[in-house]
């Protein structure tokens, strides 16, 4: 496992023990970066407009389209570390 992958996995563990709950915008960013880092570009079907939470998550992930998985991992690590 590369150093980046190991550091990313550590950040994922740390994300569950943050000192306080991030605001919704930050939670969406965490979600989107995690999905981009682990799955790459969003290929999922867009949720209906009645599924507001699903739609917000989908939109946040979609904004990262084209970003490399390694870049998303590093941004995820940096964000989690800034919240600790």
Protein Blocks (a to p, Z undefined) as FASTA:
>chain_A
ZZklmmmmmmmmmmmmcfbdcdfklmmmmmmmmmmmmnopafbdcddfklmmlmmmmmmm
mmmgoiafklmmmmmmmmmmmmZZ
